[in-house]
């Protein structure tokens, strides 16, 4: 029985990057051997165990066989006679198929170190063809490692997978999971460039790209700028969908199971862009109406996120509307609605009008 660190931990260490999580593969062991050593089983599809002290994941070396379309259509086989190379050959990219032994020795049967030096993403074997999630993962890695390119033969393989319909078998939750992770990387535009180049973007997000067309170039620059601004995921989703109307945004969010808070911000950002652009010139009553539509009274943080989205869309150009709207919102929120309600006495119908008038007056004074 022997354990090796594999995958991203080895790759990142070789690149001189911080290693966050370590995954292990175990050769020459059975599930019973792992249990006897105090490991706790957690794997659903194949045997994965948590170390009793470090709680790191240890997976038994495995082979797999494709049985149906999509990323779930596999049968896995584990046994003590599965070799390390047999396990590594099923991995996606050569840079992720390097193992490190306890003594630091590297096992690199597929040239992963060479491709790290050349900054190239290259598939390990034709097994890449069998799992469409690997297209999404490679595109996500492109967003993280902006100086890497995709090997021509790997891009050709991905195009074959798209043409064969493998991408159509992806479940929405997995698409969103990879999309969300890529949006939070340093250069999210790279993911969409890779997906467009292999034709997958038109299948996954047809609202953003048709055929093999690249997505809107301005949107891609804005996404990268939002990353530099450390914008939240919801802000980045709103910027990704910035060119769509409300109905199309609803369709995308429903299809990909995008969380409601991201959908709501995207819809609000698309709906209010004209009003926000004209904000300094709007009458105070219209400004209060804008704040009300955005539910800025109860959710000022979401309103601030919307303003940040517009700031990112300006790509560093001055966006005076943001400070202006934050100022008038603070003034309007300072209105004591409870005191006004008490002053209205039993006439409850007067309360909304009194609060509205007080907010308009506060906004007018803060302009």
C-alpha positions as a Markdown table, in Angstrom:
| # | Residue | x | y | z |
|---|---|---|---|---|
| 1 | Unk | 0.0 | 0.0 | 0.0 |
| 2 | Unk | 1.4 | 3.4 | -1.1 |
| 3 | Unk | -0.1 | 6.9 | -1.2 |
| 4 | Unk | 0.8 | 9.7 | -3.6 |
| 5 | Unk | -0.3 | 13.3 | -3.7 |
| 6 | Unk | -1.9 | 14.0 | -7.1 |
| 7 | Unk | -3.6 | 16.6 | -9.2 |
| 8 | Unk | -3.8 | 20.3 | -8.5 |
| 9 | Unk | -1.6 | 20.2 | -5.3 |
| 10 | Unk | 1.3 | 18.9 | -7.3 |
| 11 | Unk | 0.7 | 21.3 | -10.2 |
| 12 | Unk | 0.4 | 24.4 | -8.1 |
| 13 | Unk | 3.5 | 23.5 | -6.1 |
| 14 | Unk | 5.5 | 23.1 | -9.3 |
| 15 | Unk | 4.2 | 26.5 | -10.4 |
| 16 | Unk | 5.2 | 28.1 | -7.1 |
| 17 | Unk | 1.7 | 28.8 | -6.1 |
| 18 | Unk | 0.1 | 28.2 | -2.7 |
| 19 | Unk | -1.4 | 24.8 | -2.2 |
| 20 | Unk | -4.8 | 24.9 | -0.6 |
| 21 | Unk | -6.0 | 21.3 | -0.7 |
| 22 | Unk | -4.2 | 18.0 | -1.2 |
| 23 | Unk | -5.7 | 14.9 | -2.8 |
| 24 | Unk | -4.1 | 11.5 | -2.5 |
| 25 | Unk | -4.4 | 8.3 | -4.6 |
| 26 | Unk | -3.7 | 5.0 | -2.8 |
| 27 | Unk | -2.1 | 2.1 | -4.7 |
| 28 | Unk | -2.3 | -1.5 | -3.5 |
| 29 | Unk | -5.2 | -1.2 | -1.0 |
| 30 | Unk | -8.7 | -2.4 | -0.6 |
| 31 | Unk | -11.6 | -0.5 | 1.2 |
| 32 | Unk | -11.1 | -2.9 | 4.1 |
| 33 | Unk | -7.4 | -1.9 | 4.4 |
| 34 | Unk | -8.4 | 1.8 | 4.6 |
| 35 | Unk | -11.1 | 1.1 | 7.2 |
| 36 | Unk | -8.6 | -0.9 | 9.3 |
| 37 | Unk | -6.3 | 2.1 | 9.3 |
| 38 | Unk | -9.0 | 4.4 | 10.6 |
| 39 | Unk | -10.0 | 6.1 | 7.4 |
| 40 | Unk | -13.6 | 7.2 | 7.1 |
| 41 | Unk | -15.4 | 6.4 | 3.8 |
| 42 | Unk | -17.1 | 9.4 | 2.0 |
| 43 | Unk | -17.1 | 8.4 | -1.7 |
| 44 | Unk | -20.5 | 7.8 | -3.4 |
| 45 | Unk | -19.3 | 6.8 | -6.9 |
| 46 | Unk | -16.0 | 5.1 | -5.9 |
| 47 | Unk | -14.0 | 4.6 | -2.7 |
| 48 | Unk | -12.8 | 7.8 | -1.3 |
| 49 | Unk | -11.7 | 8.1 | 2.4 |
| 50 | Unk | -10.9 | 10.9 | 4.8 |
| 51 | Unk | -7.6 | 10.6 | 6.7 |
| 52 | Unk | -8.3 | 10.1 | 10.4 |
| 53 | Unk | -6.0 | 13.0 | 11.4 |
| 54 | Unk | -5.6 | 15.4 | 8.5 |
| 55 | Unk | -9.1 | 14.8 | 7.0 |
| 56 | Unk | -7.6 | 15.0 | 3.5 |
| 57 | Unk | -9.1 | 12.9 | 0.8 |
| 58 | Unk | -7.6 | 9.5 | -0.2 |
| 59 | Unk | -9.0 | 7.8 | -3.2 |
| 60 | Unk | -8.2 | 4.2 | -4.2 |
| 61 | Unk | -6.5 | 4.0 | -7.6 |
| 62 | Unk | -9.2 | 3.2 | -10.2 |
| 63 | Unk | -9.9 | 2.6 | -13.8 |
| 64 | Unk | -13.2 | 3.6 | -15.4 |
| 65 | Unk | -15.3 | 2.6 | -18.4 |
| 66 | Unk | -17.7 | 4.8 | -20.4 |
| 67 | Unk | -21.2 | 3.3 | -20.4 |
| 68 | Unk | -23.5 | 6.3 | -21.3 |
| 69 | Unk | -23.4 | 9.9 | -22.5 |
| 70 | Unk | -22.5 | 12.7 | -20.1 |
| 71 | Unk | -20.2 | 12.9 | -17.1 |
| 72 | Unk | -22.2 | 10.4 | -15.0 |
| 73 | Unk | -22.1 | 7.6 | -17.6 |
| 74 | Unk | -19.1 | 5.7 | -16.1 |
| 75 | Unk | -18.5 | 2.4 | -14.3 |
| 76 | Unk | -15.5 | 2.5 | -11.9 |
| 77 | Unk | -13.2 | -0.3 | -11.0 |
| 78 | Unk | -10.8 | -0.3 | -8.0 |
| 79 | Unk | -8.6 | -3.1 | -6.9 |
| 80 | Unk | -5.1 | -3.5 | -5.3 |
| 81 | Unk | -3.6 | -4.3 | -8.7 |
| 82 | Unk | -4.6 | -1.0 | -10.4 |
| 83 | Unk | -1.3 | 0.8 | -11.0 |
| 84 | Unk | -0.6 | 4.5 | -10.5 |
| 85 | Unk | -0.1 | 5.0 | -14.3 |
| 86 | Unk | -3.5 | 3.4 | -14.9 |
| 87 | Unk | -5.1 | 5.8 | -12.5 |
| 88 | Unk | -3.2 | 8.8 | -14.0 |
| 89 | Unk | -4.1 | 8.0 | -17.6 |
| 90 | Unk | -7.8 | 8.6 | -16.9 |
| 91 | Unk | -7.1 | 12.2 | -15.7 |
| 92 | Unk | -8.0 | 15.2 | -17.8 |
| 93 | Unk | -4.8 | 17.2 | -18.5 |
| 94 | Unk | -1.1 | 16.3 | -18.3 |
| 95 | Unk | -0.5 | 19.1 | -15.8 |
| 96 | Unk | -3.0 | 17.4 | -13.5 |
| 97 | Unk | -1.6 | 13.9 | -14.0 |
| 98 | Unk | 1.6 | 14.3 | -12.0 |
| 99 | Unk | 2.0 | 12.4 | -8.7 |
| 100 | Unk | 4.4 | 13.0 | -5.8 |
| 101 | Unk | 5.6 | 10.3 | -3.5 |
| 102 | Unk | 6.3 | 10.7 | 0.2 |
| 103 | Unk | 10.0 | 11.2 | -0.5 |
| 104 | Unk | 9.3 | 14.0 | -3.0 |
| 105 | Unk | 9.8 | 11.9 | -6.1 |
| 106 | Unk | 7.6 | 12.9 | -9.0 |
| 107 | Unk | 5.8 | 10.4 | -11.2 |
| 108 | Unk | 5.1 | 12.0 | -14.5 |
| 109 | Unk | 4.4 | 9.5 | -17.2 |
| 110 | Unk | 2.6 | 11.9 | -19.6 |
| 111 | Unk | 4.9 | 14.9 | -19.7 |
| 112 | Unk | 3.0 | 17.2 | -17.3 |
| 113 | Unk | 6.2 | 19.0 | -16.2 |
| 114 | Unk | 7.1 | 19.7 | -19.8 |
| 115 | Unk | 3.6 | 21.2 | -20.4 |
| 116 | Unk | 3.8 | 23.3 | -17.3 |
| 117 | Unk | 7.1 | 24.8 | -18.5 |
| 118 | Unk | 5.6 | 25.4 | -21.9 |
| 119 | Unk | 2.3 | 26.8 | -20.4 |
| 120 | Unk | 0.2 | 24.3 | -22.4 |
| 121 | Unk | -3.1 | 22.5 | -21.5 |
| 122 | Unk | -2.9 | 19.1 | -23.2 |
| 123 | Unk | -5.2 | 16.1 | -22.7 |
| 124 | Unk | -3.6 | 13.0 | -21.3 |
| 125 | Unk | -5.4 | 10.5 | -23.5 |
| 126 | Unk | -8.5 | 10.0 | -25.6 |
| 127 | Unk | -10.3 | 9.3 | -22.3 |
| 128 | Unk | -10.8 | 13.1 | -22.3 |
| 129 | Unk | -13.5 | 12.5 | -25.0 |
| 130 | Unk | -15.7 | 10.6 | -22.6 |
| 131 | Unk | -16.4 | 13.4 | -20.0 |
| 132 | Unk | -17.8 | 16.7 | -21.2 |
| 133 | Unk | -17.1 | 18.3 | -17.8 |
| 134 | Unk | -13.5 | 18.3 | -18.8 |
| 135 | Unk | -14.2 | 21.0 | -21.4 |
| 136 | Unk | -15.6 | 23.2 | -18.6 |
| 137 | Unk | -12.7 | 22.4 | -16.3 |
| 138 | Unk | -10.1 | 23.2 | -19.0 |
| 139 | Unk | -11.9 | 26.5 | -19.7 |
| 140 | Unk | -11.9 | 27.3 | -16.0 |
| 141 | Unk | -8.2 | 26.5 | -15.8 |
| 142 | Unk | -7.7 | 28.9 | -18.7 |
| 143 | Unk | -9.4 | 31.6 | -16.6 |
| 144 | Unk | -7.1 | 30.9 | -13.7 |
| 145 | Unk | -3.8 | 30.5 | -15.6 |
| 146 | Unk | -4.0 | 33.3 | -18.2 |
| 147 | Unk | -0.6 | 32.6 | -19.7 |
| 148 | Unk | -1.5 | 29.0 | -20.7 |
| 149 | Unk | -2.7 | 28.0 | -24.2 |
| 150 | Unk | -4.7 | 25.0 | -25.3 |
| 151 | Unk | -2.8 | 22.5 | -27.4 |
| 152 | Unk | -4.2 | 22.3 | -30.9 |
| 153 | Unk | -4.9 | 18.6 | -30.7 |
| 154 | Unk | -6.8 | 19.2 | -27.4 |
| 155 | Unk | -8.9 | 21.9 | -29.0 |
| 156 | Unk | -9.7 | 19.6 | -31.9 |
| 157 | Unk | -10.7 | 16.9 | -29.4 |
| 158 | Unk | -13.1 | 19.4 | -27.7 |
| 159 | Unk | -14.6 | 20.4 | -31.0 |
| 160 | Unk | -15.3 | 16.7 | -31.7 |
| 161 | Unk | -17.0 | 16.3 | -28.3 |
| 162 | Unk | -19.2 | 19.3 | -29.0 |
| 163 | Unk | -20.1 | 18.1 | -32.5 |
| 164 | Unk | -20.9 | 14.6 | -31.0 |
| 165 | Unk | -23.4 | 16.1 | -28.5 |
| 166 | Unk | -21.4 | 15.3 | -25.4 |
| 167 | Unk | -21.8 | 18.9 | -24.1 |
| 168 | Unk | -25.6 | 18.6 | -24.5 |
| 169 | Unk | -25.6 | 15.9 | -21.8 |
| 170 | Unk | -24.2 | 18.2 | -19.1 |
| 171 | Unk | -26.6 | 18.8 | -16.2 |
| 172 | Unk | -27.3 | 22.5 | -15.4 |
| 173 | Unk | -26.0 | 22.3 | -11.8 |
| 174 | Unk | -22.5 | 21.2 | -13.0 |
| 175 | Unk | -22.4 | 23.9 | -15.7 |
| 176 | Unk | -23.2 | 26.5 | -13.1 |
| 177 | Unk | -20.7 | 25.1 | -10.7 |
| 178 | Unk | -17.9 | 25.4 | -13.2 |
| 179 | Unk | -19.1 | 28.7 | -14.6 |
| 180 | Unk | -19.3 | 30.3 | -11.1 |
| 181 | Unk | -15.8 | 29.1 | -10.2 |
| 182 | Unk | -14.4 | 30.5 | -13.5 |
| 183 | Unk | -16.2 | 33.8 | -13.0 |
| 184 | Unk | -14.3 | 34.2 | -9.7 |
| 185 | Unk | -10.9 | 33.6 | -11.3 |
| 186 | Unk | -8.4 | 36.3 | -12.3 |
| 187 | Unk | -9.2 | 36.4 | -16.0 |
| 188 | Unk | -12.8 | 35.0 | -16.5 |
| 189 | Unk | -12.9 | 36.1 | -20.1 |
| 190 | Unk | -10.5 | 33.3 | -20.9 |
| 191 | Unk | -13.1 | 30.7 | -20.0 |
| 192 | Unk | -15.5 | 32.1 | -22.6 |
| 193 | Unk | -12.9 | 32.5 | -25.2 |
| 194 | Unk | -12.0 | 28.8 | -24.9 |
| 195 | Unk | -15.7 | 27.7 | -24.8 |
| 196 | Unk | -16.4 | 29.8 | -27.9 |
| 197 | Unk | -13.3 | 28.4 | -29.8 |
| 198 | Unk | -14.5 | 24.8 | -29.4 |
| 199 | Unk | -18.2 | 25.6 | -30.0 |
| 200 | Unk | -19.3 | 24.8 | -26.5 |
| 201 | Unk | -20.4 | 28.3 | -25.6 |
| 202 | Unk | -23.2 | 28.3 | -28.2 |
| 203 | Unk | -24.5 | 25.1 | -26.6 |
| 204 | Unk | -24.2 | 26.2 | -23.0 |
| 205 | Unk | -25.0 | 29.9 | -23.3 |
| 206 | Unk | -26.6 | 30.4 | -26.7 |
| 207 | Unk | -27.9 | 33.8 | -25.6 |
| 208 | Unk | -24.3 | 35.0 | -25.5 |
| 209 | Unk | -22.8 | 33.4 | -28.6 |
| 210 | Unk | -24.0 | 31.8 | -31.8 |
| 211 | Unk | -22.0 | 29.1 | -33.6 |
| 212 | Unk | -18.4 | 29.7 | -32.8 |
| 213 | Unk | -18.6 | 33.4 | -32.4 |
| 214 | Unk | -16.8 | 35.0 | -29.5 |
| 215 | Unk | -18.9 | 36.6 | -26.8 |
| 216 | Unk | -19.2 | 40.4 | -26.6 |
| 217 | Unk | -15.7 | 41.8 | -26.4 |
| 218 | Unk | -16.7 | 44.7 | -24.2 |
| 219 | Unk | -18.4 | 42.3 | -21.7 |
| 220 | Unk | -15.3 | 40.2 | -21.5 |
| 221 | Unk | -13.1 | 43.3 | -20.7 |
| 222 | Unk | -15.6 | 44.3 | -18.1 |
| 223 | Unk | -15.6 | 40.9 | -16.5 |
| 224 | Unk | -11.8 | 41.0 | -16.2 |
| 225 | Unk | -12.0 | 44.5 | -14.7 |
| 226 | Unk | -14.6 | 43.2 | -12.2 |
| 227 | Unk | -12.1 | 40.6 | -11.2 |
| 228 | Unk | -9.5 | 43.2 | -10.6 |
| 229 | Unk | -12.0 | 45.0 | -8.4 |
| 230 | Unk | -12.7 | 41.9 | -6.4 |
| 231 | Unk | -16.4 | 42.1 | -7.3 |
| 232 | Unk | -18.8 | 39.5 | -5.9 |
| 233 | Unk | -20.1 | 36.5 | -7.9 |
| 234 | Unk | -23.5 | 38.1 | -8.2 |
| 235 | Unk | -21.9 | 41.3 | -9.6 |
| 236 | Unk | -20.0 | 39.3 | -12.2 |
| 237 | Unk | -23.1 | 37.4 | -13.2 |
| 238 | Unk | -24.9 | 40.7 | -13.7 |
| 239 | Unk | -22.1 | 41.9 | -15.9 |
| 240 | Unk | -22.0 | 38.6 | -17.9 |
| 241 | Unk | -25.7 | 39.0 | -18.7 |
| 242 | Unk | -25.5 | 42.8 | -19.2 |
| 243 | Unk | -26.4 | 42.7 | -22.9 |
| 244 | Unk | -29.6 | 40.6 | -22.4 |
| 245 | Unk | -33.1 | 41.8 | -21.7 |
| 246 | Unk | -35.0 | 40.7 | -18.6 |
| 247 | Unk | -36.8 | 37.8 | -20.3 |
| 248 | Unk | -33.5 | 36.4 | -21.6 |
| 249 | Unk | -31.9 | 36.8 | -18.2 |
| 250 | Unk | -34.7 | 34.8 | -16.6 |
| 251 | Unk | -34.3 | 32.1 | -19.2 |
| 252 | Unk | -30.6 | 31.7 | -18.6 |
| 253 | Unk | -30.9 | 31.8 | -14.8 |
| 254 | Unk | -33.7 | 29.2 | -14.8 |
| 255 | Unk | -31.9 | 26.9 | -17.2 |
| 256 | Unk | -28.6 | 26.9 | -15.3 |
| 257 | Unk | -30.2 | 27.0 | -11.8 |
| 258 | Unk | -28.4 | 30.3 | -11.1 |
| 259 | Unk | -29.1 | 31.3 | -7.5 |
| 260 | Unk | -31.9 | 33.8 | -6.9 |
| 261 | Unk | -29.7 | 36.5 | -5.5 |
| 262 | Unk | -27.6 | 36.6 | -8.6 |
| 263 | Unk | -30.7 | 36.5 | -10.9 |
| 264 | Unk | -32.3 | 39.4 | -9.0 |
| 265 | Unk | -29.2 | 41.6 | -9.2 |
| 266 | Unk | -28.8 | 40.8 | -12.9 |
| 267 | Unk | -32.4 | 41.7 | -13.6 |
| 268 | Unk | -32.2 | 44.9 | -11.6 |
| 269 | Unk | -28.9 | 46.0 | -13.2 |
| 270 | Unk | -30.3 | 45.4 | -16.7 |
| 271 | Unk | -33.6 | 47.2 | -15.9 |
| 272 | Unk | -32.2 | 50.3 | -14.2 |
| 273 | Unk | -29.2 | 51.2 | -16.3 |
| 274 | Unk | -30.9 | 54.1 | -18.0 |
| 275 | Unk | -32.3 | 55.5 | -14.8 |
| 276 | Unk | -29.0 | 55.3 | -13.0 |
| 277 | Unk | -27.1 | 56.9 | -15.9 |
| 278 | Unk | -29.5 | 59.9 | -15.7 |
| 279 | Unk | -29.7 | 59.9 | -11.9 |
| 280 | Unk | -28.1 | 63.3 | -11.2 |
| 281 | Unk | -30.6 | 65.0 | -13.5 |
| 282 | Unk | -33.7 | 63.2 | -12.2 |
| 283 | Unk | -36.2 | 65.0 | -10.0 |
| 284 | Unk | -36.0 | 63.9 | -6.3 |
| 285 | Unk | -39.4 | 62.1 | -6.5 |
| 286 | Unk | -38.1 | 60.0 | -9.4 |
| 287 | Unk | -34.9 | 59.2 | -7.4 |
| 288 | Unk | -37.0 | 58.0 | -4.5 |
| 289 | Unk | -39.0 | 55.9 | -7.0 |
| 290 | Unk | -35.7 | 54.4 | -8.3 |
| 291 | Unk | -34.6 | 53.5 | -4.7 |
| 292 | Unk | -38.0 | 52.0 | -4.0 |
| 293 | Unk | -38.0 | 49.8 | -7.2 |
| 294 | Unk | -34.6 | 48.5 | -6.1 |
| 295 | Unk | -35.8 | 47.9 | -2.6 |
| 296 | Unk | -32.8 | 49.9 | -1.4 |
| 297 | Unk | -34.5 | 50.5 | 1.9 |
| 298 | Unk | -34.2 | 46.9 | 2.9 |
| 299 | Unk | -31.3 | 45.8 | 0.8 |
| 300 | Unk | -28.8 | 48.6 | 0.5 |
| 301 | Unk | -25.9 | 46.1 | 0.0 |
| 302 | Unk | -27.6 | 44.8 | -3.2 |
| 303 | Unk | -28.1 | 48.4 | -4.4 |
| 304 | Unk | -24.4 | 49.0 | -3.8 |
| 305 | Unk | -23.6 | 45.9 | -5.8 |
| 306 | Unk | -25.6 | 47.2 | -8.7 |
| 307 | Unk | -23.7 | 50.5 | -8.6 |
| 308 | Unk | -20.4 | 48.5 | -8.5 |
| 309 | Unk | -21.6 | 46.7 | -11.6 |
| 310 | Unk | -22.1 | 50.0 | -13.4 |
| 311 | Unk | -18.7 | 51.2 | -12.2 |
| 312 | Unk | -17.0 | 48.1 | -13.6 |
| 313 | Unk | -18.8 | 48.6 | -16.9 |
| 314 | Unk | -17.3 | 52.0 | -17.0 |
| 315 | Unk | -13.9 | 50.3 | -17.1 |
| 316 | Unk | -12.2 | 52.8 | -14.8 |
| 317 | Unk | -13.8 | 55.9 | -16.3 |
| 318 | Unk | -15.4 | 58.3 | -13.8 |
| 319 | Unk | -18.9 | 57.2 | -12.7 |
| 320 | Unk | -20.2 | 60.0 | -10.6 |
| 321 | Unk | -23.7 | 58.5 | -10.4 |
| 322 | Unk | -22.4 | 55.9 | -7.8 |
| 323 | Unk | -21.4 | 58.4 | -5.2 |
| 324 | Unk | -24.4 | 60.6 | -5.9 |
| 325 | Unk | -26.9 | 57.7 | -5.4 |
| 326 | Unk | -25.1 | 56.4 | -2.3 |
| 327 | Unk | -25.4 | 59.9 | -0.8 |
| 328 | Unk | -29.1 | 60.4 | -1.6 |
| 329 | Unk | -29.9 | 56.8 | -0.4 |
| 330 | Unk | -28.2 | 57.5 | 2.9 |
| 331 | Unk | -30.2 | 60.7 | 3.3 |
| 332 | Unk | -33.5 | 59.0 | 2.5 |
| 333 | Unk | -32.8 | 56.0 | 4.8 |
| 334 | Unk | -32.2 | 58.4 | 7.6 |
| 335 | Unk | -35.9 | 59.3 | 7.6 |
| 336 | Unk | -37.5 | 58.1 | 10.7 |
| 337 | Unk | -40.5 | 56.2 | 9.3 |
| 338 | Unk | -41.6 | 55.1 | 12.8 |
| 339 | Unk | -41.8 | 58.7 | 14.1 |
| 340 | Unk | -43.8 | 59.7 | 11.0 |
| 341 | Unk | -46.2 | 56.8 | 11.5 |
| 342 | Unk | -46.7 | 57.9 | 15.1 |
| 343 | Unk | -47.4 | 61.4 | 14.0 |
| 344 | Unk | -50.1 | 60.3 | 11.6 |
| 345 | Unk | -52.1 | 58.9 | 14.5 |
| 346 | Unk | -55.0 | 56.6 | 13.7 |
| 347 | Unk | -55.0 | 57.6 | 10.0 |
| 348 | Unk | -52.9 | 54.8 | 8.7 |
| 349 | Unk | -53.5 | 55.7 | 5.1 |
| 350 | Unk | -51.4 | 58.9 | 5.6 |
| 351 | Unk | -48.3 | 57.0 | 6.6 |
| 352 | Unk | -47.0 | 56.0 | 3.1 |
| 353 | Unk | -47.6 | 59.5 | 1.8 |
| 354 | Unk | -45.8 | 61.1 | 4.8 |
| 355 | Unk | -42.8 | 58.7 | 4.5 |
| 356 | Unk | -42.7 | 59.3 | 0.7 |
| 357 | Unk | -42.8 | 63.1 | 1.2 |
| 358 | Unk | -40.1 | 63.0 | 3.9 |
| 359 | Unk | -37.8 | 60.9 | 1.7 |
| 360 | Unk | -38.2 | 63.2 | -1.3 |
| 361 | Unk | -37.4 | 66.2 | 0.9 |
| 362 | Unk | -34.3 | 64.4 | 2.3 |
| 363 | Unk | -33.1 | 63.5 | -1.2 |
| 364 | Unk | -33.7 | 67.1 | -2.3 |
| 365 | Unk | -31.6 | 68.4 | 0.6 |
| 366 | Unk | -28.8 | 65.9 | -0.1 |
| 367 | Unk | -28.4 | 66.7 | -3.8 |
